[in-house]
Amino acid sequence: MPLADDRMATDTVAWFEFLLNPTLLESHLNQNNPEPSAIGLIIQFIYNAIKRGDGSNNEVETIDVATQESNKKKNALSVLALKTGAHLRWNLETYEQKLPLHMQDALLNALLHETLDELSSPSSHGTLDTGPLLPYQLFSVALYHRYALRALVRAKLPAKPIKVSNVPIPGQQDPTQESREVQEGILSMLDRGAEVSIRILEQLLGAGEVRAPVMASFAVHTHQTTTVCHAWDRCQSVADEQFKCQIHYDLGAYHFLQERYEDAYSHFSEALKLLQELGSNPEYCQVNESKLRGYYNSCASLCGRTTPVEKRSLYDRFSHALSNRYQGLVEVLSDDNLAFEIPSYLRKNLELDLQTKPEKLPSGLLLQVQTLNTVRNVFEGEVWQSSYPIALAQAGKPGVQFLIQTLAAKMNQLDTTQRERVRMFLFSVNLGPKMSEVLVPAIMTCNPVKSLFQQDELTEMWPQYEESRIKSMKKSSDVEMLGSGELNDLIWDLIHSYKPDLLKDSVMQYKTALPARPDIPKKEITELNTKWEMPIPIYNTLMKLPASPPRDLVYIYIAKAVELNQAKSFQSALDLLEEANSHATKLQGRETPRLCKLLMWMILLTKIQHCLHELPCVNSMSVSDSVMAELTNEARQCLGGHTGRDGIAPWTGVNNWCVLLLLNAGEWTSLLGGTSLPSHLPLLALVRPLAATAHALREKHTNKKVWYDLWEVVVGIMGGSIQHKRSSSGQSIAMERHHDTGIMSRSDFLDFLSNVREPSCLSIMISLLGHVLNILNQEPSNAVHIDHLAMWPPTVDTVVSMQCIRDTLAWTVEHATRLYPSGTHTNAALCTSWHLSRADLAYMNDQYHNALASYLTAVFVATDFLRNDNGVVQTVLTDGIIRRMIRCCMNLNCYTQAAILCQFLENIDYSTALRCLQERNSVDAMDAYYCCLWDVSLIEFIINMHQKRGEIQRRDKAMKMMSLLEVNSNNNDEIQREAAKVRKHRFLRSMAKQYL
């Protein structure tokens, strides 16, 4: 029901009824959810009070004092609005959120008129002395000038439009409608009096008693009264702390907006002190503590004022620890485990960063961070990392003790749900290999954590603990018990150690040690860990040799090397394989030569994996040219050994890695016939056409047969699991194909791509997959940038999933840009192309922030961070790409950035630029980018726009840009191009600071 309509429902009260009987107002507002609401009544009272009286139209004008004195009705409506405003405790936050600016201004001007006589006009406050004012007058003056500063602050910050509850009836004017001219006129007037408002509010900080008018303070004109006398003695006293805290906050916010940070810091400091003295729910102070602290911290940083670290928030302490070599980091994360102030993603990112540089960290820091993050997830009920028990097991007793200490420190602060989560978490951790032997004793020695479990539960977690506890209580000196302890230590070393000498001693001692119990035989070394793995040919050959401690030692060395290989610790794996090979030569048996040969191939396989893992970010200490040449020669010899003249042929895994090495080393002629290759390798069906294509590109040959062969292979792999059949109606239906007829599965194809390091090969695969995606997409506006477009067929004959192609292409581009983020190790043009493809994929998926980041990265890679820009920016940022960047900025509500980008087009898009510049919902700083403007027409439009809006400071800033000599449109072309280039670079660098 619109408030402007006088026909109200039976359960609502019309606004004019309060005019006839003002005593109804208080009882109405004290109801639960009154209809109309307090804000609705204020809108109606003010609207009808400031409406022109001639009846010709409903145009709004400012309340005129003379009119109010001669018109009882208008005066009565103004006072009713003030009574309703007093019911809301003069809450400017509520007024700002629900009342348009002209109604706020009318309401507070009416308050000044009722409380002040000859000084009721704000324009006369330039010489106002607040000393003689009465307490209620001090409040009204403070309220008006607070409103003035807050309105200026609010006008310059992005905000959603005010939502009103009424729906206008056709033919009637919306009472909340506010034209831009009216709003800009009010703001211009307030801006001219801003310094007066600051002076008056600073005077009021030293005021004595302050009293706020309440509903009973106001008397309303009726048809029987000629004069009214307000009951100012019934005003409510305002606490000094509330009054001053609110003024300090509003002054600080205005000074902050004006970039007067020292003044703002002073006011925010005082507000923060006074805020601590306020009780709960202060009536006349609406300061948001989180906003106040944000303002305070920002000013402190800008003014160089530092707060002691121990008094800062956990987030600030976290940032301080990161910038000071992780000092105090463990304590901060521990405190946050129940406070939950630091976002989880920041803690996770920290953990990932630490994992990339473990050698530069203090001892044990990585595990401590992993433990604290895991405990935080447990307390919150979130999923914790499944790899944590493995890291904990590798750390041994120190890691477990830190975990138990971390839990014990917070145990008395946990509720029942969190204690149960901890209990289930420890049960899960205990399932890890050999964890119970370390975890259960640590739990038993920590009473806070022990209280979570029953004794029988601890016994179930580690059955041997009860037995060892009883025997230790009896102080038994049984030799068997000592032997059991020694045996467990030996098993621990055999499973967890990777040191060759220690493993050798442990194997020899284990073979001679007695079993823990006579009735239970001791396990063989090969049975100690069911997760030990090794290549099947080596295992079968090793098991044919007679059982002996040296054979078990070789077995241990190989199994440990496989574990290290899987963990990417290749050098340690090679050391163990060398030890295994040296001991294998001493074994007795006919299979010894075969075992040594197989071990040499395994060593070669590990070297190849190490070499490819180091590519392309190599240095002189990792992979030199001589090492690469030696490896490629060994790979050719290994591939040539498939004939098996000595009856010993390398297994498929070794052959595959040799093929990958030759592909990544650029030895494509060897793969195309220069070396005798095994015919049974499925990988060659993909590698040979890829090598042939790369070789043709390198030699600049045109060979469409080779290109089309690669196309058919890759498209066949991507569409290999889909075929069609006819339904009963004759329609073609896609169905899964379960028999294995393809070269390889999609997962195997991704594994292959993950091991491709050669830039040309990566470029070919990205080009092929991108062309398939563009054909399937059939939308030129969403086409993905690719190279080598002329190489591929124009159509796709195989049924392929577009989603599968897009995911595979995105993964491949991500892999390529991760290996070659810049042109340091390859051609910068290739890297630029990959970043553009990555940006187009993000744009296709509506990931506008990521798309902008990748477009900018492409520019910086192509120009070496804008140091070598000889027209390269125009080459990379084509009109199509610039328009995509403009669309990304607009979708991110960064309209000023979009307008600046419109200048980058060959023909400036003025319609889009002007529309963006007029957008009110922009979240980027408009005038911060004026230094990036070089088009005179746009600058002139901006000056005119700010002039109309009354934004004087922004207008002056734009005019300053206009007055620069290099922007003059009469300059010659060279000067204009140089000026545009300088501003382009300035803008791109500012964008990089935001998005990269």
Buried (B, 14 or more C-beta within 10 A) or exposed (E): BBBBEEEBEEEBBBBEBBBEEBEEBBEBBEEEEBEBBBBBBBBBBBBBBBBEEEEEEBEBEEBEBEBBEEBBBBBBBBBBBBBBBBBBBBEBEBBBEBBBBBBBBBBBBBBBBBBBEEBBEBEEBEEBEBEEBBBBBBBBBBBBBBBBBBBBBBBBEEEEEEEBBBEBEEEEBBBBBBEEEBBBBBBEBBBEBBEBBBBBBBBBBEBEEBBBBBBBBBBBBEEEEEEBEBEBEBBBEBBBBBBBBBBBBBBBBBBBBBEBBEBBBBBBBBBBEBBEEBEEEBBBBBBEEEEBBEBBBBBBBBEEBEEEBEEBBBBBBBBBBBEEEBBBBBEBBBBBBBEEBBEBEEBBEBBEEBEEEEEEBEEBBBBBBBBBBBBBBBBBEEEBBEEBBEBBBEBEEEBBBBBBBBBBBBBEEBEEEBBEBBBEBBBBBBEBEBBBBBBBBBBBEBEBBBEBBEEEEBBBBBEBBBEBEEBEEEEEEEEEBEBBEBBBEBBBBBBEBBBBEEBBBBBBBBBEBBBBEEEEEBEEBBEBBEEBBBBEBBBEBBEEBEEEBBBBBBBBBBBBBBBBBEEEBBEBBBBBBBBBBBBBEEBEBEBBBBBBBBBBBBBBBBBBBBBBEBBBEBEEEEBEEEBBEEBBEBBBEBBBBBEEEEEBBBBBBBBBBBBBBBBBBBBBEBBBEEBEBBEEBEBBBBBBBBBBBBBBBEEEEEBEEBBBBBBBBBBBBBBBBBBEEEEEEEEEEEEEBEEEEBBBEBEBBBEBBEBBBBBBBBBBBBBBBBBBBBBBBEEEEBBBBBBBEEBBBEEBEBEBBEEBBBBBBBBBBEBBBEBBBBBEBBEBBBBBBBBBBBBBBBBBEEBBBBBBBBBBBBBBBBBEBBEEBEEBBBBBBBEEBBBBBBBBBBBBBBBBBBBBBBBBBEEBBBEBBBBBBBBEEBEBEBBEBBBBBBBBEBBEBBBEBBBEBBBEEBBEBBBEBBEEEEBEEEBEEEBBEEBBBBBBBBBBBBBBEEBE
